[in-house]
Amino acid sequence: MKKTAKKIDNSICLALTQLCETKLKQVDGFQWITHSVNYKQFPSSLLVTCLFDSAANLATINEAPLRQAIQQALAKLDIAIAPQQISFDLQP
């Protein structure tokens, strides 16, 4: 990974970690946030995944506020992502 990409990745990790710590207290069943990215196609390749502890909690989640919080956290880093780049899943 190039030095510039590493700096961006570290910033994304920090922003998502801070958001994760907040949402752990606010959203039932929320476990963590992870991301994947191909920096050759950044930011369109950035994918953020919110993981939940059970299908029941995942089924009842209101996705819109979480999507908005993620988009706002990344916007502070001048990274814009589409709602389709954010997904919700069960923890492995």
C-alpha positions, 0 to 999 in steps of 0.5 A, a space after each residue: 500500500 502506498 504511503 498516501 493510501 495508508 494515511 487515508 486508510 488510517 483516517 477511515 479506520 479512526 473515523 469508523 472506530 469512533 462511530 462504532 463506539 458511539 453506535 454500540 451504545 445506541 443501536 441494539 445488536 450492533 457489533 462493529 463496522 468494517 471496510 474494504 477498499 481498492 485504492 486504485 479505484 478510490 472512493 468508488 470502491 470503498 465498501 462499509 459493512 455494519 455487522 449485527 449479532 442476530 438476524 432479529 436485530 438486523 431485521 429491525 434496524 432502521 438503516 437510514 440513520 446509520 447510513 447517514 452517520 457513516 456518510 457524515 463521518 467520512 464527509 469530514 475526511 472529504 470522502 463521499 460515498 453513496 448509500 449503496 456502498 454501505 451494507 448491513 450483515 450478520 457477524 461471522 
